[in-house]
Amino acid sequence: MPTFPFPAPAVVAATRPAATVILLRQGQSGPEAWLMERSRSVGFMASAWVFPGGRVDEADRHAPAAGDPGGIDVQFWTAAARELREEANVDLRYAGVLPLSRMRPWAHWITPEVEPRRYDTWFFVSRLPEGQEPTIDQQEAVAGAWFSPAEALARSARGELPLSPPTVRTLMELELYPGVDEIMTASRHTPPICPRFMHDDSGTLYVLLPGDPEHPSADRVDPPHRYLFAAGRWWAER
């Protein structure tokens, strides 16, 4: 029988609003995404390769933006753009104002209830503006590079690129598209994804997503619904 190794604490930590940008450019054989290696000294996702992002700040609630937020609080959009400026030196604004049309919502992740530090995070996709190139701040991130989704997943499978389940899933999704144009215009179903941990009878650790029979959410996402931790890294159970 499966077991759930991390029962919910008596007091579940409140979520903090956060935002992430999946920065894209068109490579010779398809889309490429910018990933950064987080410093070992940071308190969350240390040493993992991630997309730029972080918590919403008070200033993000008042930052100028133009366009239709599509029912998503504007603070998530402006926080995503600010984090991209701070962590990768890429500016999506025009004359100091963020055109929301430069970003598209991609996914909505919520940290599991068992975690003491929880985030309510919107993932956005955005195209690299012409004439700009990302750099590394050498504070929260210590390295960065462009990867095709297939290359990043292959390097993760070889143990060369530590990735979290949300990053693995996002790269698998991006791999389905031939180019950045198709990603930026894709129609997306973005229900909240709050993963759940599980051990099977052999002791293997899984992360379950809505749609898995053992996940309590009634709102399904597309498969795969299970990600297992083995050989020091996360794998999608296809």
Residue frames as qw, qx, qy, qz and C-alpha x, y, z in Angstrom:
[[0.000, 0.887, 0.461, 0.000, 0.00, 0.00, 0.00],
 [0.366, 0.568, -0.068, 0.734, 1.30, 3.51, -0.72],
 [0.461, -0.643, -0.407, 0.456, 2.18, 5.68, 2.23],
 [0.169, 0.884, 0.075, 0.429, 2.38, 9.43, 2.56],
 [0.709, -0.049, -0.405, 0.575, 5.66, 10.07, 4.37],
 [0.176, 0.063, -0.230, 0.955, 5.10, 13.68, 5.33],
 [0.109, -0.686, -0.719, 0.023, 1.73, 14.12, 7.06],
 [0.041, 0.748, 0.142, 0.647, 0.37, 17.66, 7.04],
 [0.266, 0.053, -0.575, 0.772, 1.50, 19.58, 10.14],
 [0.088, -0.610, -0.699, 0.362, -1.02, 20.69, 12.72],
 [0.122, 0.845, 0.107, -0.510, -0.58, 24.25, 11.44],
 [0.701, 0.417, 0.380, 0.436, -0.11, 24.53, 7.69],
 [0.315, -0.381, 0.100, 0.864, 2.21, 27.35, 6.66],
 [0.403, 0.794, 0.239, -0.387, 0.60, 30.17, 4.71],
 [0.710, 0.350, 0.343, 0.505, 1.66, 30.54, 1.09],
 [0.156, -0.664, 0.104, 0.724, 3.66, 33.52, -0.11],
 [0.652, 0.727, 0.165, -0.139, 2.94, 34.94, -3.58],
 [0.427, -0.480, 0.557, 0.526, 5.77, 34.34, -6.05],
 [0.682, 0.681, 0.053, -0.262, 6.40, 34.38, -9.78],
 [0.612, -0.269, 0.600, 0.440, 8.72, 32.74, -12.31],
 [0.497, 0.712, -0.188, -0.460, 9.66, 33.58, -15.91],
 [0.800, 0.072, 0.524, 0.285, 10.42, 30.89, -18.47],
 [0.131, 0.785, -0.272, -0.541, 12.63, 32.98, -20.73],
 [0.807, 0.276, 0.502, 0.142, 12.75, 31.66, -24.31],
 [0.145, 0.670, -0.417, -0.596, 14.68, 32.21, -27.49],
 [0.896, 0.397, 0.043, -0.193, 14.53, 30.48, -30.87],
 [0.478, -0.506, 0.647, 0.311, 17.47, 28.13, -31.40],
 [0.198, 0.376, -0.706, -0.566, 18.58, 26.49, -34.63],
 [0.262, -0.090, -0.937, -0.215, 16.50, 23.36, -33.98],
 [0.417, -0.621, -0.637, -0.187, 13.72, 24.75, -31.80],
 [0.315, -0.870, 0.006, -0.379, 13.02, 26.72, -28.62],
 [0.583, 0.114, -0.562, 0.576, 15.62, 27.17, -25.92],
 [0.489, -0.818, -0.245, -0.181, 15.05, 28.15, -22.28],
 [0.190, 0.641, -0.482, 0.566, 17.33, 30.06, -19.91],
 [0.820, -0.471, -0.324, 0.027, 18.21, 28.12, -16.74],
 [0.033, 0.764, -0.442, 0.468, 20.28, 29.31, -13.79],
 [0.690, -0.109, -0.649, 0.301, 22.17, 27.37, -11.12],
 [0.425, -0.842, -0.070, -0.324, 21.13, 28.64, -7.72],
 [0.124, 0.626, -0.623, 0.452, 23.80, 29.35, -5.14],
 [0.580, -0.148, -0.775, 0.200, 24.42, 26.78, -2.42],
 [0.147, -0.046, -0.516, 0.842, 23.88, 29.54, 0.14],
 [0.419, -0.214, -0.180, -0.864, 20.26, 30.35, -0.74],
 [0.399, -0.101, 0.714, -0.567, 17.47, 29.06, 1.50],
 [0.756, 0.343, 0.395, -0.394, 15.26, 27.53, -1.19],
 [0.863, 0.493, 0.105, 0.031, 16.22, 25.14, -4.02],
 [0.249, -0.799, 0.485, 0.255, 19.94, 25.49, -3.34],
 [0.292, -0.375, 0.787, 0.393, 22.21, 24.25, -6.18],
 [0.565, 0.457, 0.687, 0.003, 19.23, 23.41, -8.43],
 [0.137, 0.006, 0.470, 0.872, 18.93, 24.69, -11.99],
 [0.158, 0.642, 0.654, -0.368, 15.82, 26.85, -12.22],
 [0.231, 0.688, 0.379, 0.575, 14.04, 29.53, -14.21],
 [0.132, 0.208, -0.275, 0.930, 14.41, 33.12, -12.90],
 [0.468, -0.599, -0.469, -0.450, 11.88, 33.97, -10.21],
 [0.265, 0.016, -0.643, 0.718, 11.14, 34.77, -6.59],
 [0.085, -0.578, -0.708, 0.398, 8.71, 36.23, -4.10],
 [0.062, 0.795, 0.363, 0.483, 6.35, 39.12, -4.74],
 [0.340, -0.108, -0.340, 0.870, 7.56, 42.34, -3.09],
 [0.067, 0.701, 0.484, -0.519, 5.41, 45.21, -1.84],
 [0.050, 0.531, -0.289, -0.795, 6.64, 47.39, -4.71],
 [0.070, 0.068, 0.873, 0.477, 5.34, 44.84, -7.23],
 [0.102, 0.613, 0.757, -0.203, 1.78, 45.66, -6.15],
 [0.107, 0.865, 0.172, -0.458, 2.21, 49.22, -7.41],
 [0.352, -0.293, 0.566, 0.686, 4.55, 48.76, -10.39],
 [0.483, 0.515, -0.067, -0.705, 3.20, 50.24, -13.66],
 [0.338, 0.029, 0.898, 0.280, 1.82, 47.70, -16.14],
 [0.472, 0.359, -0.127, -0.795, -0.38, 47.87, -19.22],
 [0.412, 0.114, -0.813, -0.396, -2.68, 45.22, -20.64],
 [0.805, -0.279, -0.147, -0.502, -5.13, 42.54, -19.62],
 [0.166, -0.476, 0.821, -0.269, -3.92, 40.37, -16.70],
 [0.591, 0.008, -0.727, -0.349, -6.52, 37.75, -17.52],
 [0.774, -0.511, -0.225, -0.298, -7.81, 37.38, -13.99],
 [0.796, -0.130, -0.316, 0.500, -4.33, 36.92, -12.48],
 [0.312, -0.903, -0.108, 0.276, -3.35, 39.59, -9.96],
 [0.471, 0.842, -0.164, 0.205, -1.01, 42.07, -11.64],
 [0.399, -0.783, 0.473, -0.062, 1.48, 41.72, -8.78],
 [0.860, -0.085, 0.474, 0.170, 2.43, 38.27, -10.11],
 [0.668, 0.667, 0.162, 0.287, 3.18, 39.70, -13.56],
 [0.090, 0.930, -0.240, 0.264, 5.24, 42.61, -12.26],
 [0.645, -0.603, 0.470, -0.004, 7.11, 40.41, -9.76],
 [0.888, 0.177, 0.351, 0.238, 8.05, 38.00, -12.54],
 [0.509, 0.784, 0.015, 0.355, 9.41, 40.83, -14.67],
 [0.235, -0.892, 0.333, -0.198, 11.31, 42.37, -11.75],
 [0.803, -0.375, 0.454, 0.093, 12.92, 39.04, -10.80],
 [0.813, 0.430, 0.233, 0.315, 13.98, 38.59, -14.41],
 [0.227, 0.902, -0.161, 0.330, 15.67, 42.01, -14.33],
 [0.452, -0.771, 0.413, -0.173, 17.39, 41.34, -11.02],
 [0.805, -0.265, 0.527, 0.069, 18.52, 37.77, -11.66],
 [0.734, 0.248, 0.500, 0.387, 19.17, 37.76, -15.42],
 [0.142, -0.489, 0.173, 0.843, 19.48, 41.45, -16.39],
 [0.079, 0.307, 0.735, 0.600, 16.68, 41.15, -18.94],
 [0.164, 0.320, 0.339, -0.870, 14.16, 43.99, -18.98],
 [0.187, 0.451, 0.830, 0.270, 10.67, 43.37, -20.40],
 [0.046, 0.768, 0.387, -0.509, 9.47, 46.93, -19.74],
 [0.390, 0.506, 0.349, 0.685, 8.98, 49.66, -22.31],
 [0.016, -0.593, 0.050, -0.804, 9.61, 53.22, -21.03],
 [0.094, -0.238, 0.672, -0.695, 9.37, 51.88, -17.48],
 [0.718, 0.026, 0.234, -0.655, 5.99, 50.21, -18.00],
 [0.299, -0.129, 0.940, 0.103, 5.52, 46.45, -18.29],
 [0.615, 0.162, -0.343, -0.691, 3.41, 45.47, -21.33],
 [0.685, -0.149, 0.643, -0.308, 1.63, 42.35, -20.10],
 [0.842, 0.478, -0.038, -0.246, 1.46, 41.15, -23.71],
 [0.316, 0.663, -0.676, 0.059, 5.16, 40.27, -23.45],
 [0.141, -0.219, 0.914, -0.311, 4.30, 37.43, -21.07],
 [0.694, -0.138, -0.462, -0.535, 1.84, 34.54, -21.09],
 [0.637, -0.408, 0.522, -0.395, 0.67, 32.48, -18.09],
 [0.488, 0.326, -0.791, -0.171, 2.00, 28.93, -18.31],
 [0.631, -0.245, -0.731, 0.084, 1.35, 27.16, -14.98],
 [0.397, -0.669, 0.172, -0.604, 0.27, 27.75, -11.39],
 [0.673, 0.021, -0.688, 0.270, 2.23, 25.82, -8.75],
 [0.502, -0.715, 0.150, -0.463, 1.59, 25.76, -5.00],
 [0.182, 0.432, -0.826, 0.314, 4.12, 24.28, -2.56],
 [0.604, -0.287, -0.738, -0.092, 2.85, 21.15, -0.74],
 [0.515, -0.751, -0.071, -0.407, 1.25, 21.65, 2.67],
 [0.889, -0.347, -0.147, 0.261, 3.95, 19.60, 4.40],
 [0.580, 0.335, -0.112, 0.734, 6.63, 22.16, 3.59],
 [0.343, -0.636, -0.375, 0.581, 7.44, 24.82, 6.21],
 [0.018, -0.491, 0.201, 0.847, 8.17, 27.38, 3.46],
 [0.456, 0.477, 0.744, 0.100, 5.37, 27.55, 0.90],
 [0.010, 0.337, -0.265, -0.903, 4.83, 29.60, -2.27],
 [0.545, 0.626, 0.525, -0.187, 1.87, 30.32, -4.51],
 [0.262, -0.467, 0.478, 0.696, 3.73, 30.73, -7.80],
 [0.676, 0.673, 0.196, -0.228, 2.62, 31.71, -11.28],
 [0.552, -0.180, 0.554, 0.597, 4.91, 30.61, -14.12],
 [0.451, 0.802, 0.072, -0.385, 4.96, 32.86, -17.20],
 [0.733, 0.160, 0.390, 0.533, 6.59, 32.37, -20.59],
 [0.122, 0.927, -0.025, -0.354, 8.32, 35.28, -22.31],
 [0.788, 0.495, 0.069, 0.359, 10.43, 35.79, -25.39],
 [0.565, -0.373, 0.034, 0.735, 13.94, 37.24, -25.00],
 [0.246, 0.914, 0.130, -0.294, 13.71, 40.90, -26.14],
 [0.734, 0.557, 0.040, 0.387, 15.72, 41.76, -29.20],
 [0.265, 0.753, -0.288, 0.529, 19.17, 43.16, -28.37],
 [0.512, -0.642, 0.418, -0.389, 19.28, 41.74, -24.84],
 [0.709, 0.178, -0.676, 0.095, 21.16, 38.75, -23.42],
 [0.727, -0.660, -0.100, -0.161, 20.79, 37.32, -19.90],
 [0.337, 0.529, -0.624, 0.466, 23.63, 37.46, -17.41],
 [0.696, -0.378, -0.588, 0.166, 24.16, 36.05, -13.90],
 [0.253, -0.891, 0.048, -0.373, 24.01, 38.18, -10.75],
 [0.538, 0.298, -0.653, 0.442, 26.57, 35.96, -8.91],
 [0.305, -0.310, 0.517, -0.737, 24.45, 36.23, -5.76],
 [0.783, 0.029, 0.408, -0.469, 21.37, 34.04, -5.92],
 [0.922, 0.375, 0.099, -0.001, 22.64, 32.39, -9.11],
 [0.457, -0.641, 0.490, 0.375, 26.20, 31.32, -9.88],
 [0.216, -0.137, 0.775, 0.578, 25.84, 30.03, -13.47],
 [0.578, 0.525, 0.334, -0.529, 23.40, 30.17, -16.35],
 [0.147, -0.197, 0.780, 0.575, 22.96, 28.81, -19.85],
 [0.659, 0.259, -0.140, -0.692, 20.51, 28.31, -22.71],
 [0.294, -0.093, 0.951, 0.026, 19.20, 24.78, -23.13],
 [0.533, -0.075, -0.566, -0.624, 16.88, 23.10, -25.53],
 [0.757, -0.336, 0.234, -0.510, 14.28, 21.22, -23.45],
 [0.972, 0.111, -0.207, -0.010, 15.59, 17.88, -24.73],
 [0.520, 0.472, -0.498, 0.508, 19.19, 18.76, -23.82],
 [0.284, -0.507, 0.452, -0.676, 18.28, 19.88, -20.31],
 [0.893, -0.195, 0.125, -0.386, 16.26, 16.73, -19.67],
 [0.894, 0.265, -0.321, 0.164, 19.04, 14.52, -21.05],
 [0.293, 0.509, -0.534, 0.608, 21.64, 16.19, -18.84],
 [0.574, -0.425, 0.341, -0.611, 19.34, 15.81, -15.86],
 [0.980, -0.014, -0.077, -0.186, 19.00, 12.08, -16.63],
 [0.747, 0.346, -0.407, 0.396, 22.80, 11.82, -16.63],
 [0.642, -0.600, -0.314, 0.359, 22.98, 13.49, -13.23],
 [0.487, 0.140, 0.044, 0.861, 24.59, 16.66, -14.56],
 [0.134, -0.336, -0.122, -0.924, 21.73, 19.12, -14.07],
 [0.052, -0.304, -0.833, 0.459, 19.71, 18.97, -10.81],
 [0.277, -0.257, -0.351, -0.857, 16.09, 19.85, -11.61],
 [0.356, 0.084, 0.655, -0.661, 12.96, 19.99, -9.46],
 [0.342, 0.391, 0.853, 0.056, 9.71, 18.27, -10.57],
 [0.309, 0.826, 0.287, -0.374, 8.11, 21.57, -11.73],
 [0.058, 0.710, -0.486, -0.506, 11.16, 22.31, -13.89],
 [0.268, -0.074, 0.922, 0.268, 11.22, 18.78, -15.30],
 [0.369, 0.583, 0.713, -0.126, 7.52, 18.98, -16.14],
 [0.224, 0.851, 0.019, -0.475, 7.86, 22.44, -17.73],
 [0.047, -0.537, 0.691, 0.481, 10.73, 21.31, -19.94],
 [0.318, 0.177, 0.920, 0.142, 8.72, 18.25, -21.02],
 [0.341, 0.756, 0.481, -0.283, 5.87, 20.56, -21.99],
 [0.122, 0.812, -0.265, -0.506, 8.13, 22.93, -23.92],
 [0.305, -0.279, 0.829, 0.377, 9.66, 19.99, -25.77],
 [0.467, 0.468, 0.750, -0.023, 6.33, 19.42, -27.54],
 [0.308, 0.893, 0.171, -0.281, 6.50, 22.73, -29.43],
 [0.777, 0.365, 0.177, 0.480, 8.55, 23.38, -32.59],
 [0.364, 0.416, -0.029, 0.833, 9.24, 27.03, -31.82],
 [0.115, -0.200, -0.464, 0.855, 8.84, 29.99, -29.52],
 [0.349, -0.071, -0.255, -0.899, 5.93, 31.37, -31.55],
 [0.613, -0.255, -0.683, -0.305, 3.91, 28.23, -30.88],
 [0.433, -0.266, -0.675, 0.535, 4.70, 28.37, -27.16],
 [0.011, -0.121, -0.214, 0.969, 3.73, 32.02, -26.86],
 [0.494, -0.020, -0.254, -0.831, 0.36, 31.39, -28.53],
 [0.326, -0.100, -0.940, 0.001, -0.44, 28.03, -26.92],
 [0.596, -0.490, -0.155, -0.617, -3.82, 27.63, -25.24],
 [0.293, 0.205, -0.818, 0.451, -3.23, 26.58, -21.64],
 [0.674, -0.587, -0.360, -0.269, -5.33, 25.08, -18.85],
 [0.304, 0.439, -0.540, 0.651, -3.73, 26.42, -15.65],
 [0.698, -0.623, -0.265, -0.233, -5.40, 24.96, -12.55],
 [0.294, -0.766, 0.515, -0.249, -3.46, 25.20, -9.27],
 [0.837, 0.159, -0.516, 0.093, -0.97, 22.33, -8.99],
 [0.433, -0.681, 0.473, -0.355, -0.25, 21.42, -5.37],
 [0.593, 0.282, -0.754, -0.013, 1.97, 18.30, -5.43],
 [0.800, -0.469, 0.195, -0.319, 1.64, 15.50, -2.92],
 [0.097, 0.548, -0.829, 0.057, 4.45, 13.21, -1.69],
 [0.939, -0.111, 0.064, -0.320, 4.11, 9.42, -1.53],
 [0.148, -0.480, 0.863, 0.063, 6.27, 6.35, -0.83],
 [0.822, 0.085, -0.403, -0.393, 5.50, 3.06, -2.55],
 [0.937, -0.342, 0.012, -0.068, 6.08, -0.38, -1.02],
 [0.836, 0.203, -0.142, 0.490, 9.74, -0.34, -2.08],
 [0.454, -0.636, -0.147, 0.606, 10.34, 3.01, -0.39],
 [0.371, 0.273, 0.359, 0.812, 10.62, 5.00, -3.62],
 [0.015, 0.556, 0.329, -0.763, 9.61, 8.63, -3.17],
 [0.251, 0.501, 0.635, 0.531, 7.06, 10.06, -5.59],
 [0.139, 0.297, 0.159, -0.931, 5.54, 13.45, -6.25],
 [0.225, 0.488, 0.831, 0.144, 1.92, 13.17, -7.35],
 [0.086, 0.074, -0.143, -0.983, 0.03, 15.78, -9.38],
 [0.573, 0.294, 0.378, -0.665, -3.73, 16.32, -9.83],
 [0.719, 0.384, -0.394, -0.424, -5.03, 13.51, -12.01],
 [0.284, 0.254, -0.909, 0.171, -3.13, 10.75, -10.20],
 [0.624, -0.418, -0.603, -0.269, -5.51, 8.31, -8.45],
 [0.600, -0.378, -0.510, 0.486, -3.79, 9.00, -5.13],
 [0.152, 0.063, -0.090, 0.982, -4.06, 12.78, -5.43],
 [0.090, 0.518, 0.729, -0.438, -7.14, 14.35, -3.80],
 [0.168, 0.423, -0.095, -0.886, -7.68, 17.17, -6.31],
 [0.608, 0.492, 0.607, -0.138, -10.63, 16.82, -8.69],
 [0.398, 0.872, -0.107, -0.266, -9.05, 19.19, -11.25],
 [0.891, 0.001, 0.308, 0.333, -6.78, 17.14, -13.51],
 [0.085, 0.791, -0.413, -0.444, -3.68, 18.28, -15.33],
 [0.795, 0.467, -0.348, -0.171, -2.22, 16.55, -18.34],
 [0.929, -0.281, 0.126, 0.205, -0.02, 13.48, -17.69],
 [0.596, -0.072, -0.765, 0.233, 2.49, 12.52, -16.51],
 [0.520, -0.729, -0.119, -0.430, 1.04, 12.67, -13.00],
 [0.837, -0.523, 0.062, 0.150, 3.90, 10.98, -11.11],
 [0.385, 0.762, -0.442, 0.275, 7.55, 11.94, -10.69],
 [0.911, -0.379, -0.112, 0.120, 9.88, 9.60, -8.81],
 [0.090, -0.875, 0.471, -0.066, 13.17, 10.28, -7.09],
 [0.968, -0.068, 0.183, 0.155, 15.84, 7.73, -8.02],
 [0.762, 0.189, 0.078, 0.615, 19.60, 7.79, -8.59],
 [0.357, -0.381, -0.144, 0.841, 19.76, 11.24, -7.03],
 [0.106, 0.104, -0.274, -0.950, 17.34, 12.96, -9.41],
 [0.544, 0.357, 0.473, -0.594, 13.69, 13.31, -10.40],
 [0.051, -0.012, 0.841, 0.539, 12.18, 11.31, -13.26],
 [0.611, 0.118, 0.002, -0.783, 8.78, 11.55, -14.89],
 [0.429, 0.058, 0.900, -0.054, 6.87, 8.29, -14.84],
 [0.313, 0.239, -0.442, -0.806, 5.62, 8.22, -18.42]]
